[in-house]
Amino acid sequence: MANTAKKKKKRALSTFGILLAVLLLVSIVTWLASGQTYTDPETSERVAVVGASLSQILMAPIAGWHAAGEVIGFVFCLGAFLSIVTATGALETGIQVLVKKLHGKEMALIWILMFVFSIGGTTYGMGEETVGFYILLASTMLVAGFDPVVGAATVLLGAGSGVIGSTINPFSTGAAVAGAEGVGVEINMSILYAEGIILWIVSYVISALFVTAYAKHVRNTKGSILTAEQLQACKDAYGQDEELSADVRLTGRQKVCLIIFAITFVVMILGFIPWGSLSESVYNFFGFTKYLTGNAFGDWWFDDAATWFLLMGVIIGLIGLDDKSKIVPCVVSGFADMIEVNLVIALARATTVIMAATGLGSWMVEASVTALSTSGLPAPIFGFLDYLLHIGLSFLVPSSSGLASLSAPIVSPIVANMGWSVETSIMINVAANGFVNLFTPTCGFIMGGLALARVPYETWVKWATKLLVILAVVLAAILTVCMMVL
């Protein structure tokens, strides 16, 4: 007798389900920690953790939307920009032309792009700014004979490897140095930069080797970690045929549109780089750029970038579209395409809002860091355990500047008094936080970027697990040795 029983498909928890589960788990922890005291970083007074109320939990997604308002506005305008560019046909045609020209050299492209993203990571903590690249690189890699995971990994691991080894990044290294110097601890910036560069390059090389090895596997076997249904969903979302046209060519107007497209992203990156931290003269030179948004390059934030993308989208529409009346519908369509992505970003931020409102994050950082720092452990063991501790804390406080501001003022003076490397203690903070932000679901730009590329979060974690283990071990070894010898 034939077995006609149907196998039940396992239903993976959706991105929204994962984020809601994290939100509820953190809320429960606030009740367990209620009454524990910590030093408020703003008032320097002792205050107590409070359990999250029902209203705070229910309102957290809305509060997360407000807290991530600038990022959400940027993503909406980015969607409008991409929608207009797509309507011109320049992006699809340009990708096909690029892939044809790079035939046989695609692996080099992965290495180059990952290195470029890593520069953004080490200099200014490139994170939310990468969201627009996910769908572009995922589509490009699909046409090149790979899969969307290769594209998403090129962006996330490229920028992420730079963040792990942040050098002049003001949002992680800068915040940690400021926290240490604020309590009277001197920092040798040469040692700090040297450690940052080592962590950056090592992380980049390991990541690039892992991505290219997978890319070769996909091309040679036609196999992907994504299912056939997921791959089809990606193709439908990108509006991109994976088959190359034999006679594909760019028109003159499409070439102009792509030049403006490239300039748009270059200008955005220039706007975010903290020129004042690098060179006062360069910062002053860029003063003339205030006419764009009111803020000069180096002072841009997401509202500035949103305005810039919307403006450039309209200009591309005027040049590339035969029917100029399509510009407004493209803007509306682009906004609609980003609704799911922005909901993910808002819900990811909701957990951070709960922790800030209840004081849970600040208490856990202070209590755990103080306990470890006063334990009397030898330098190598302290360095290793400090690294593990900051990995754990980064799940609760994914913000690099937030964790640095809370941790550095406590750890730095104790490490300095023991005669150990304060610079290494800072890089432990930076590297651990950067590592966790390669996969934590509370990181909005990861969840939003993966949603945009149509790569399920659970698939990303499954694919990246081996790499994450390798990176975790290598980073631990480097930082432990640095704590011993520097």
C-alpha positions as CSV (number, residue, x, y, z in Angstrom):
1,M,0.0,0.0,0.0
2,A,1.5,3.3,-1.1
3,N,2.2,5.8,1.6
4,T,0.0,8.8,0.7
5,A,0.8,10.7,3.9
6,K,2.1,14.2,3.1
7,K,5.1,15.5,4.8
8,K,4.5,18.6,6.7
9,K,6.8,21.4,5.7
10,K,8.7,23.0,8.5
11,R,7.7,26.6,8.9
12,A,10.6,28.7,9.6
13,L,10.1,31.7,11.9
14,S,9.7,34.8,9.8
15,T,11.9,37.9,10.3
16,F,9.1,39.6,12.1
17,G,8.5,36.6,14.3
18,I,12.2,36.5,15.3
19,L,12.2,40.2,16.2
20,L,9.0,39.9,18.2
21,A,10.4,36.9,20.1
22,V,13.6,38.9,20.9
23,L,11.4,41.9,22.0
24,L,9.4,39.7,24.4
25,L,12.5,37.9,25.7
26,V,14.2,41.2,26.6
27,S,10.9,42.4,28.2
28,I,10.9,39.4,30.4
29,V,14.5,40.0,31.4
30,T,13.6,43.6,32.5
31,W,11.1,42.1,34.9
32,L,13.8,39.7,36.3
33,A,16.3,42.5,36.7
34,S,13.8,45.1,38.1
35,G,15.3,46.9,41.1
36,Q,18.9,46.4,40.2
37,T,20.8,49.7,40.4
38,Y,23.3,51.3,38.0
39,T,24.9,54.7,37.3
40,D,22.9,56.8,34.8
41,P,25.4,57.8,32.1
42,E,23.7,61.2,31.6
43,T,23.1,62.3,35.3
44,S,25.7,60.1,37.0
45,E,23.1,59.3,39.6
46,R,22.3,55.8,40.9
47,V,19.0,54.6,39.4
48,A,17.2,51.3,39.3
49,V,16.1,49.1,36.4
50,V,12.4,49.0,36.0
51,G,10.3,46.2,34.5
52,A,8.8,47.0,31.1
53,S,5.2,47.8,31.4
54,L,2.5,46.3,29.1
55,S,2.1,49.7,27.4
56,Q,5.8,50.0,26.8
57,I,5.9,46.6,25.1
58,L,2.8,47.3,23.0
59,M,4.2,50.7,22.0
60,A,7.7,49.5,21.4
61,P,7.3,48.9,17.6
62,I,5.9,52.4,17.2
63,A,8.6,53.9,19.4
64,G,11.1,52.0,17.3
65,W,9.7,53.6,14.2
66,H,10.2,57.0,15.7
67,A,13.7,56.2,17.0
68,A,14.7,55.0,13.6
69,G,12.9,57.8,11.8
70,E,15.8,59.2,10.0
71,V,17.0,55.8,8.7
72,I,13.4,54.9,7.7
73,G,13.1,58.2,5.8
74,F,16.4,57.6,4.1
75,V,15.3,54.0,3.0
76,F,12.0,55.4,1.6
77,C,13.9,58.0,-0.5
78,L,16.4,55.3,-1.5
79,G,13.5,53.2,-2.7
80,A,12.1,56.0,-4.8
81,F,15.6,56.6,-6.3
82,L,16.0,52.9,-7.3
83,S,12.5,52.8,-8.7
84,I,13.2,55.7,-11.0
85,V,16.5,54.3,-12.1
86,T,14.9,50.9,-12.7
87,A,12.2,52.5,-14.8
88,T,14.8,54.0,-17.2
89,G,16.1,50.5,-17.9
90,A,19.6,51.7,-17.3
91,L,20.3,49.6,-14.2
92,E,19.2,46.3,-15.7
93,T,21.1,46.9,-18.9
94,G,24.1,48.3,-17.1
95,I,24.4,45.2,-14.9
96,Q,24.3,42.9,-17.9
97,V,26.9,45.0,-19.7
98,L,29.1,44.9,-16.6
99,V,28.8,41.1,-16.2
100,K,29.6,40.6,-19.9
101,K,32.8,42.7,-19.6
102,L,33.9,41.0,-16.4
103,H,33.3,37.5,-17.8
104,G,35.9,35.3,-16.1
105,K,36.9,38.0,-13.6
106,E,33.9,38.0,-11.3
107,M,35.9,36.7,-8.4
108,A,38.2,39.7,-8.6
109,L,35.1,41.9,-8.5
110,I,34.0,40.4,-5.2
111,W,37.4,41.0,-3.6
112,I,37.5,44.6,-4.9
113,L,33.9,45.5,-3.8
114,M,34.4,43.9,-0.4
115,F,37.5,45.9,0.1
116,V,35.8,49.2,-0.9
117,F,33.0,48.5,1.6
118,S,35.5,47.6,4.3
119,I,37.1,51.0,3.9
120,G,33.8,52.6,4.6
121,G,33.4,50.3,7.7
122,T,36.8,51.1,9.2
123,T,36.6,54.9,8.6
124,Y,33.0,55.7,9.6
125,G,31.2,52.5,10.5
126,M,29.3,52.0,7.3
127,G,26.1,50.3,8.2
128,E,22.7,51.8,7.4
129,E,24.3,53.4,4.3
130,T,24.8,49.9,2.8
131,V,21.1,49.2,2.5
132,G,20.8,50.4,-1.1
133,F,23.6,48.2,-2.2
134,Y,22.0,44.9,-1.2
135,I,19.5,44.6,-4.0
136,L,22.0,46.0,-6.5
137,L,24.7,43.5,-5.6
138,A,22.3,40.6,-5.2
139,S,20.9,41.2,-8.7
140,T,24.4,41.6,-10.2
141,M,25.7,38.4,-8.6
142,L,22.6,36.5,-9.8
143,V,23.2,37.6,-13.4
144,A,26.9,36.8,-13.0
145,G,26.0,33.1,-12.3
146,F,26.1,33.2,-8.5
147,D,23.2,33.7,-6.2
148,P,21.8,36.6,-4.1
149,V,23.6,35.4,-0.9
150,V,26.9,36.2,-2.6
151,G,25.7,39.7,-3.3
152,A,24.4,40.2,0.3
153,A,27.6,38.8,1.7
154,T,29.7,41.1,-0.4
155,V,28.0,44.1,1.2
156,L,27.5,42.9,4.8
157,L,30.8,41.1,5.3
158,G,32.8,43.8,3.3
159,A,31.5,46.6,5.5
160,G,31.4,44.4,8.6
161,S,35.1,43.4,8.3
162,G,36.0,47.1,8.3
163,V,33.8,47.8,11.3
164,I,35.5,44.9,13.2
165,G,38.8,46.7,12.7
166,S,37.6,50.2,13.1
167,T,40.4,52.7,13.0
168,I,39.1,56.3,12.7
169,N,35.4,55.3,13.1
170,P,34.0,58.0,15.4
171,F,31.0,55.9,16.3
172,S,32.9,53.0,17.9
173,T,36.7,53.7,18.3
174,G,36.1,57.4,18.7
175,A,33.4,56.9,21.3
176,A,35.5,54.4,23.2
177,V,38.6,56.7,23.2
178,A,36.4,59.6,24.4
179,G,35.0,57.5,27.2
180,A,38.5,56.4,28.3
181,E,40.0,59.9,28.1
182,G,37.0,61.3,30.0
183,V,38.1,59.4,33.1
184,G,41.8,60.4,32.7
185,V,43.2,57.5,30.8
186,E,45.7,58.3,28.0
187,I,45.5,56.4,24.7
188,N,48.4,55.7,22.4
189,M,46.6,56.2,19.1
190,S,49.5,54.6,17.1
191,I,49.0,51.3,18.9
192,L,45.2,51.6,18.5
193,Y,45.4,52.2,14.8
194,A,47.9,49.3,14.3
195,E,45.6,46.9,16.1
196,G,42.6,48.2,14.2
197,I,44.4,47.7,10.8
198,I,45.4,44.1,11.7
199,L,41.8,43.2,12.8
200,W,40.4,44.9,9.6
201,I,42.7,43.2,7.1
202,V,42.5,39.7,8.7
203,S,38.7,39.9,8.9
204,Y,38.5,41.1,5.3
205,V,40.8,38.3,3.9
206,I,39.0,35.5,5.8
207,S,35.6,36.9,4.7
208,A,36.6,37.4,1.1
209,L,38.0,33.8,0.9
210,F,34.8,32.4,2.4
211,V,32.5,34.3,0.0
212,T,34.5,33.5,-3.1
213,A,34.7,29.8,-2.2
214,Y,30.9,29.7,-1.9
215,A,30.6,31.7,-5.2
216,K,32.8,29.1,-7.0
217,H,30.6,26.3,-5.6
218,V,27.4,28.0,-6.8
219,R,28.8,28.6,-10.3
220,N,30.3,25.1,-10.6
221,T,27.4,23.1,-9.2
222,K,24.5,25.4,-9.9
223,G,23.6,24.8,-6.2
224,S,22.5,27.4,-3.8
225,I,21.6,27.5,-0.1
226,L,18.4,29.2,-1.3
227,T,15.5,27.0,-2.4
228,A,14.2,27.2,-5.9
229,E,11.1,29.1,-4.6
230,Q,13.3,31.6,-2.9
231,L,15.5,32.1,-5.9
232,Q,12.4,32.7,-8.1
233,A,11.1,35.2,-5.5
234,C,14.5,37.0,-5.8
235,K,14.3,37.1,-9.6
236,D,10.7,38.4,-9.4
237,A,11.7,41.1,-6.8
238,Y,14.7,42.3,-8.8
239,G,12.9,42.4,-12.1
240,Q,16.1,41.0,-13.6
241,D,16.5,38.1,-16.0
242,E,19.5,35.9,-15.1
243,E,20.1,35.2,-18.8
244,L,22.4,37.6,-20.6
245,S,21.2,39.1,-23.8
246,A,23.7,38.6,-26.6
247,D,23.4,42.1,-28.1
248,V,22.8,44.1,-24.9
249,R,23.9,47.8,-25.2
250,L,23.5,51.0,-23.3
251,T,21.9,54.0,-25.0
252,G,23.5,57.4,-24.6
253,R,20.8,58.5,-22.1
254,Q,21.2,55.3,-20.1
255,K,25.0,55.9,-19.8
256,V,24.3,59.4,-18.5
257,C,21.8,57.9,-16.0
258,L,24.4,55.4,-14.7
259,I,27.0,58.0,-14.4
260,I,24.7,60.1,-12.2
261,F,23.7,56.9,-10.4
262,A,27.4,56.2,-9.5
263,I,28.0,59.9,-8.5
264,T,25.0,59.8,-6.2
265,F,26.5,57.0,-4.1
266,V,30.0,58.5,-4.2
267,V,28.6,61.8,-2.9
268,M,26.7,60.0,-0.1
269,I,29.9,58.3,1.1
270,L,31.8,61.6,1.0
271,G,29.0,63.2,3.0
272,F,29.2,60.6,5.8
273,I,33.0,60.4,6.2
274,P,33.9,62.4,9.3
275,W,36.4,64.7,7.6
276,G,36.8,66.9,10.7
277,S,38.3,63.9,12.5
278,L,40.7,63.3,9.7
279,S,41.8,66.7,8.6
280,E,40.5,70.2,9.5
281,S,41.7,71.6,6.1
282,V,39.9,68.9,4.1
283,Y,36.7,69.5,6.2
284,N,37.0,73.3,5.6
285,F,37.5,72.6,1.9
286,F,34.2,70.7,1.8
287,G,32.4,73.7,3.3
288,F,31.1,74.7,-0.1
289,T,28.8,71.6,-0.1
290,K,26.5,73.2,2.5
291,Y,24.3,74.5,-0.4
292,L,23.0,71.0,-1.0
293,T,21.3,70.3,2.4
294,G,22.6,72.9,4.8
295,N,25.3,70.6,6.1
296,A,28.7,70.2,4.6
297,F,30.3,66.9,3.8
298,G,31.4,65.3,7.1
299,D,28.3,66.5,8.8
300,W,25.8,64.6,6.8
301,W,23.2,62.3,8.4
302,F,20.3,60.3,7.0
303,D,18.0,63.3,6.3
304,D,20.8,64.8,4.1
305,A,21.3,61.6,2.3
306,A,17.5,61.1,1.8
307,T,17.2,64.6,0.3
308,W,20.2,63.9,-2.0
309,F,18.8,60.6,-3.3
310,L,15.4,62.0,-3.9
311,L,16.9,64.9,-5.8
312,M,19.1,62.7,-7.9
313,G,16.2,60.3,-8.6
314,V,14.2,63.2,-10.1
315,I,17.1,64.3,-12.2
316,I,17.6,60.8,-13.5
317,G,13.9,60.6,-14.3
318,L,14.0,63.8,-16.3
319,I,16.9,62.5,-18.3
320,G,16.1,58.8,-18.7
321,L,12.3,58.6,-18.9
322,D,10.4,59.4,-22.1
323,D,7.3,60.1,-20.2
324,K,8.2,62.5,-17.4
325,S,4.8,62.0,-15.8
326,K,6.0,58.6,-14.6
327,I,8.4,60.2,-12.1
328,V,5.8,60.6,-9.3
329,P,4.3,57.1,-9.7
330,C,7.8,55.7,-9.6
331,V,8.4,57.6,-6.3
332,V,5.2,56.2,-4.9
333,S,6.1,52.7,-6.1
334,G,9.6,53.0,-4.6
335,F,8.2,54.0,-1.2
336,A,5.8,51.0,-1.4
337,D,8.7,48.6,-2.1
338,M,10.4,49.7,1.1
339,I,7.5,49.4,3.5
340,E,8.4,45.8,4.6
341,V,12.1,46.8,4.9
342,N,11.2,49.8,7.1
343,L,8.9,47.7,9.3
344,V,11.8,45.3,9.9
345,I,14.1,48.2,10.8
346,A,11.5,49.7,13.2
347,L,10.8,46.4,14.9
348,A,14.6,45.7,15.3
349,R,14.9,49.2,16.9
350,A,12.0,48.4,19.3
351,T,14.2,46.1,21.4
352,T,16.8,48.9,21.9
353,V,14.0,51.3,22.9
354,I,12.8,48.9,25.6
355,M,16.3,48.4,27.0
356,A,16.9,52.2,27.1
357,A,13.6,53.0,28.7
358,T,14.0,50.4,31.4
359,G,17.7,50.8,32.0
360,L,18.4,47.1,31.4
361,G,21.2,47.7,28.9
362,S,23.1,50.2,31.1
363,W,22.8,47.9,34.1
364,M,24.0,44.8,32.4
365,V,27.0,46.6,30.9
366,E,28.0,48.2,34.2
367,A,27.4,45.1,36.3
368,S,29.2,42.6,34.1
369,V,32.1,44.8,33.1
370,T,32.7,45.9,36.7
371,A,32.6,42.3,37.9
372,L,35.1,41.2,35.3
373,S,37.4,44.1,35.7
374,T,37.7,43.6,39.5
375,S,38.2,39.8,39.3
376,G,42.0,40.0,39.5
377,L,42.6,37.7,36.5
378,P,45.9,37.6,34.6
379,A,46.1,39.7,31.4
380,P,45.5,37.0,28.7
381,I,42.6,35.4,30.6
382,F,41.1,38.8,31.3
383,G,41.5,39.8,27.6
384,F,39.7,36.6,26.4
385,L,36.9,36.8,28.9
386,D,36.5,40.6,28.2
387,Y,36.1,39.7,24.5
388,L,33.4,37.0,25.3
389,L,31.7,39.5,27.6
390,H,31.4,42.2,25.0
391,I,30.1,39.7,22.5
392,G,27.3,39.0,24.9
393,L,26.7,42.6,25.7
394,S,26.6,43.5,22.0
395,F,23.4,41.5,21.6
396,L,21.7,43.8,24.2
397,V,23.5,47.0,23.1
398,P,24.0,46.7,19.3
399,S,24.9,50.4,19.0
400,S,28.7,50.7,18.8
401,S,28.7,54.2,20.3
402,G,26.3,53.2,23.0
403,L,28.3,50.2,24.1
404,A,31.6,52.1,23.9
405,S,30.2,55.0,26.0
406,L,29.0,52.6,28.7
407,S,31.9,50.2,28.8
408,A,35.1,52.2,28.2
409,P,34.9,54.5,31.2
410,I,34.7,51.5,33.5
411,V,37.2,49.1,31.9
412,S,39.9,51.6,30.8
413,P,41.0,52.9,34.2
414,I,41.1,49.4,35.7
415,V,43.2,48.0,32.8
416,A,45.5,51.0,33.0
417,N,46.1,50.5,36.7
418,M,47.0,46.9,36.1
419,G,49.6,48.0,33.6
420,W,47.9,46.2,30.7
421,S,47.0,47.5,27.2
422,V,44.2,50.0,27.3
423,E,44.3,50.2,23.6
424,T,43.6,46.5,23.3
425,S,40.7,46.8,25.8
426,I,39.2,49.4,23.5
427,M,39.7,47.2,20.4
428,I,38.1,44.3,22.3
429,N,35.0,46.5,22.7
430,V,35.1,47.6,19.0
431,A,35.8,44.2,17.5
432,A,33.3,42.2,19.6
433,N,30.5,44.7,18.7
434,G,31.4,44.7,15.0
435,F,31.5,40.9,15.0
436,V,28.0,40.6,16.6
437,N,26.6,43.1,14.1
438,L,27.3,40.6,11.3
439,F,24.3,38.6,12.4
440,T,22.4,39.9,15.4
441,P,18.6,40.3,14.6
442,T,18.5,43.6,16.7
443,C,20.7,45.3,14.0
444,G,18.2,47.1,11.7
445,F,20.4,47.5,8.7
446,I,21.2,43.7,8.6
447,M,17.5,42.8,8.8
448,G,16.5,45.5,6.4
449,G,19.2,44.8,3.9
450,L,18.6,41.0,3.9
451,A,14.9,41.7,3.5
452,L,15.6,43.9,0.5
453,A,17.8,41.3,-1.1
454,R,15.1,38.6,-0.3
455,V,17.6,36.5,1.6
456,P,15.8,35.1,4.7
457,Y,17.6,35.9,8.0
458,E,17.7,32.2,9.1
459,T,19.3,31.3,5.8
460,W,21.9,34.0,6.3
461,V,22.8,32.7,9.8
462,K,22.9,29.1,8.5
463,W,25.2,30.1,5.6
464,A,27.5,32.2,7.7
465,T,27.8,30.0,10.8
466,K,31.1,28.4,9.8
467,L,32.6,31.8,8.9
468,L,31.4,33.4,12.1
469,V,33.0,30.6,14.2
470,I,36.3,31.1,12.3
471,L,36.2,34.8,12.8
472,A,35.3,34.6,16.5
473,V,38.3,32.3,17.2
474,V,40.8,34.3,15.1
475,L,39.7,37.6,16.6
476,A,39.9,36.1,20.1
477,A,43.5,34.9,19.4
478,I,44.6,38.3,18.0
479,L,43.2,40.3,20.9
480,T,44.4,37.9,23.6
481,V,48.0,38.1,22.2
482,C,47.8,41.9,22.0
483,M,46.6,42.1,25.6
484,M,49.7,40.0,26.6
485,V,52.4,41.7,24.6
486,L,51.4,45.3,24.2
